[in-house]
Amino acid sequence: MSPLDLLNGTDAVQVKWDDVRRYHDFFLVNDSLDLLKPTFSNDITKHLIVQIALIAAYSLIILLGLVGNTLVIYMIILYKNMRTVTNYFIANLALADLMVDTICLPFTLAYTLLDEWKFGAVLCHLVPYAQALSVHVSILTLTVIALERYRCIVFHLERRLSRNASFTIIGLTWAASAVLAGPLAIFREYRQEEIPYIGLHIAVCSEKWPHSTNRDAVIYSLAMLLLQYVIPLGVISYAYVCIWAKLRSHVSPSSRSGDSLHRRKKTTKMLVLVVLVFALCWLPFHIFQLASDLDLVLRFKEYKLLYTIFHIVAMCSTFTNPLLYGWMNKNYRNGFLMFFRCEHKPDTIHPEGSFKTRSQRGLIVNRHNDGGHRPTAV
């Protein structure tokens, strides 16, 4: 349950003005009331400084997410040696994050500031569905990456998944995510609500579960907490613990296999950090949302502000991955640098910053820079 759904299923004529006055300090627009009408001055999110901060935070997340994730997909498409199974899954993560940055965050910010849904019935169903879809795709993709590396490293299976197989798995993650996120699109309602007590007429977008009770919302939230967070992170943690134990105990018989082992360790560290950041970003939001469905935090004076802060923290996961790639992987880092320097686009990125180009000049310069290292992928 979000702040937009706090009084889900409550008919306007059944709400007593005493309750409205008692709760107006912390309730957001909901099924029947606009408790943040300008006459209520205790909502801290109505302060100009707070609104500027929220606009700046969401705008920065959108900007970094758009630039970073677009660059990740661009590099994987452009450079031949970046087209690996792991990178295909990383591109899928970037695509899911782009969907949040473009479809969800602008409308979420506007709804937070305006306290009214001004974007019609279609987007009322689409925006929450798109956000849930993206989160499911992300966590399922992270799980698939962990299991694929577990299969290859722990069981010494050198034969990786084929390109077609990886695309099939990506398609299945989107299909499964679409089903899991479906209830947020189906059990949603857009309507015009009139509050005669204060002469207010607003457009409302909120959850509307069967039987007009909160029980279904609680069941769905608990199910999503397990399927979207607890179970996948448990599987991922087990896989990476086994991988790390295997890599630590591995003895390299040659320098070539030693280089391969070193790359695997670095890539595993990067992927573990990606999972850790995702888990930490989403943990406060999951806990707060479940507490809201259980009516444990609704009486907090600054409920709306707390929800917004936790949502911002969760949305930070949409731009952190490209930063982690650039920090921990030389292929991505050098590709990013080439793009921002507007340098000539190569065919292949080499691990130490060299680039295989069609021009002899570029080839000579790059040989000087990398000492003849062979190209490798993530």
N, C-alpha and C positions, 0 to 999 in steps of 0.2 A: 504494500500500500504506500502510495506517495502522498505528499501533502495535498495533492489535487483530489484525493479520494477519501478524506478523513471522515466525512459523514455520508459515505456511500450508502445508498438505499434509503435515506431519510427523506420523507416527504416534507416539503416546506411548511405546510400548514400544521405539522406536528411539532415543529421546533418552537419552543417557548423563548420569548425575548430575554428572560432571565438567564437562560443558558447561553444565548448569544452574547450577552453583556459579560457573563462570567468567563467565556472562553475567547473573547475577541482579541486578546493580546497575543495569541499564538496560533490560531487557526488560519490556514490558507484557503483560497477559493475551493469550494467543495460542491457536493451534489446540490446543495440547497441554499447556501449563504455565501455572500462576499464579506467576510469578516475583516478584510483589510481595506475597506472603503476609506477614503481620505479622512473621514471623521474620526477614525481610530488612529491615534497618533503614537501608540506604543510599539508599533511594529518597526524594529530596527532596520529592516530591509527597505523601509521607505526613506531612510536618511540618504541624502545625496552622496555623501562620502562612501557609504556602503554600496549604493547602486553603482557608483563609478568603479569601485573595487570589483564588484561582480562582473560588470561589463568587461573590465580589463582582464580578469581571470579567464572567463569563457572565451574571449577573443584570442588571448594568447594560446589557449589549448587548441582552438580551431586552427589558428595559423600554423603552429608547430606540427599539429597532426596532419594537416593538408600537405605541407611541404615535405615533412619527413617520410610519411608513408607513400606519397607519390614518387619520391626519389627511390625508395626501396623497390617498388614495382618497376620503375623505369630502368634501374640497374640490372635487375634480373632478366628483363626482356632484352636489354641492349647487349650485355656481355655474355659471350658463349659459355665461359667457364663458371658463370654464376647460375647456370640453369641446372641445378641439382635438385634432388628430392627434398632435402631440408629447406632449400631456398624457395621451392614452390610452395611449401607449407608456410614459410615466412611471408611470402607474397600474399597468401590467403589471410594471414593475420592482418597485414597492412590494409587489405581490401575491407575487412570487417571494421577496422578502426576508421577508415575513410568514410564508411557509411554513417557512423556515429557523428563524425565531424561535420558532415554535410547535411544529413537529414534530421538528426536529433538535437544537437546542441544549440543551434540558432533559435529553434522554436522553444526549447526548454528555458533559455534565457529570457525570451520575450514573455513567456507565460509567468515566469517568476517576477518580472518587473511590472507587468500589466495586471496581474491577478484576474485575467479573463482570457478564455480561449478564442482568439480572433481569426483562426485559420481554417474553420470549416470542419465538416464531419469526416471527410476522407483523411485528412492529416491527424485528426483526433485518434483515429484507429491506427494510422500508419506509424506515427512517431514512437509511441511506447513499444509497438511491435518491433520496429527496426532496432531500437536499443537492446531489447531482450534478444533478438536474433543475433545481433553482433556479439554480445557477451557469450552466448552459447557457441557460436562459431569459433570464437577466440579460445575458449577453454577446451573445446573438443580438438581443435587444431594443436594446441599445446600438448594435449594428451597423446595425440597421434604421433607428434614429433618424438616425445619421450619413448613411446612404445617401439617406434621404428629404430631409434638409436639403441634401445635395449636389445632388440632382436639382432642387430648387426654386431654390437660390441660384446655383449654377454655371451652370445652363442656363436661368435666368430663367423657370422654369415657375411662374406664379402660382397655377395650379390645383393645390391640395393633394389628397392622397388623400381619398377620401370616408370617411365613418364606417364604412360596411359594409366597405370595402376594408381599413381599419386593423384592424377586428375580425377579418377573415379572416387577415391577416398575423399578428396575435397568436395566433390559433388554430394557425396553421402553426408558429410558434416553439415552442409547447408540444408539438405533435406531434413535431417534429424532436428536441426536447430529450428527450422521453420515450424515443425510440428510442436516442439516444446514451447516455443514462444507464442503459438497460436492463441491460447486463451486470452492473452493481453489484447489481441485484436478483436476477438469475438465478444468477450464480455466487457464491452466498453460502450459508453453512451455519450452522445453529443446532443445537448438540448439547450433551449433558452429558458432561463429560470427568472421568475419575478419574485422579489421579496417585498411584500406589501408593508411590512413593519417599518422599513426604512426607504421605501420608494426606489428600490434598486432593481434593474433589469440587466442580467448578465448572461453570457454564453458559457456553458459549463461542459468540460470534457472530463469524464471520470469513469472509474471502474464500475461496472454494474453486474454483480454476480447473481446467479440463480437464487431464488428464495429471498432475495433482499436481505441477506444476513452477512455477517463478517466471517462466518465459519469457512466458507469456500475460499475467501482471500487468504486466511491463515493457512489452510491446507496447501494451497498453491505456493505460498511463500516458503513453507517448510520443504515442500517437494523441490522447489528451485534451489533452495539453499543446499540440499543434498546433491542434486543432479548437476548444479552449476558451479558448485564450490567444493564441498566436503569430499565427495567420492572422487571426482577427477583429480583433485590435489593429492588425495591419498595414493591413487594409482601413479601419478607423476612422481611423487616423492619416493615411492618404492622403486620405480624404474631407475631414477637417477642415483639413488643410494647403491643399487646393484652395479650400475655403470661405473660409478666412482670407485667402488671396491675393486672392480675388474681392472680398471685402468691403473690403479695404484699398484696392483700385484703383478702387472704385466712386465715382462723382461724383454727388451728389444734385442734381437740377435744381430741387427745391422743398423747402420746409420740411417738408411732409407726408411726402415720400419720405425726407427726412433723418431724421425721427422713426422711420420704419419701419426704416431702415438701422441706427439706433442700437439699437433693440430687438433686431434680428437679431444684432448684434454681442454684446450682453449675453447673449442666450440661448445663442449659440454658445460664449461663454466659460464659461457655467455647465455646458453639456453636456460640453465638453472637460474641465473639472475633474472632473466625475462619472466620466468614463472614466479619467482619470489616477489618481484615488483608488482606483477599482476595481482597476486594474492594479497599483498599488503594494501594496495590501492582499493581493492573491493571489499576487504574485510569490514571496515567501519560501516560502509553503506549497507551491507547485508545484515549486520547486527542491528543497525538502527531501523531498517525497514521491517525486520521481523518484530522488533519491539513495538513499532507503530501498529502493526497488525494485531498484536496482542494487547494493545491499549496501555502500554507501559510507559510511554514517553509523551503522550498527547497533552499532558498538563504542563509540560515545560513552557515557560514564558517565551523562549526564543526557539520554539520548535522549528519554525520555517527557516530561520537562519542556520540552525544546526543541520537540517536536512540538506540545505543548499551547499554548505561546506563539505559535507560527506559526499555529496554528488560530484562536486568539483574534484575532490581527491580521487574518486573512482574514475572520473573522466581523464585524469592525468595518465592513466594507462594507455590512452590512445596515441600519445606522442612519445612515451618513454622508450619504446622498442627501437626506433631508428637511432636515438641517442646511444643506447646500449650497443647497437651494431657498430656505429661509428667509433665508439670508445674501445671495444674489445675485438673487433675484426678488421684486419688491415685491408681486405678487399673492399668492404663497404666504406671504410674511412677514406681510402684513396679515390674511390669512385665519387664520393661526396665532394672531395676537394677538387677533383677535375671539373665537376659540374659547376661549382661556384666560381672557379677560376676561368670558366668558359674555354677550357682547353679542347684541343681536337679529340674527338671521340675515338677510342681504340676498339679493337676487336675483343681483346682479352685483358682482364686485370690480373697482374701478377701479385703474389702475396706480400712482397716487400715494397710495393709502390711502383713497380715497373709496368709498362703498358705496351702491348704488342700492336703496333699501328701499321698502316699500309705504307707509310713513308719511311725511307731509309734513315732520315734524320732523327725521327722519333725512336727508331729501333736502336740507333747508336747511343742516344742519350739515355735510354732506359737500361741498356746493358751496363752503362757506366754506373747507374744508380743502384742496380740490384745485384750486380755481380753474377748475372746469368742464372738466377733462380728460375725454376720451372713453375708454370702457373698451377695453382691449386684452387679448389673451391671449398666452400664451407662444409 
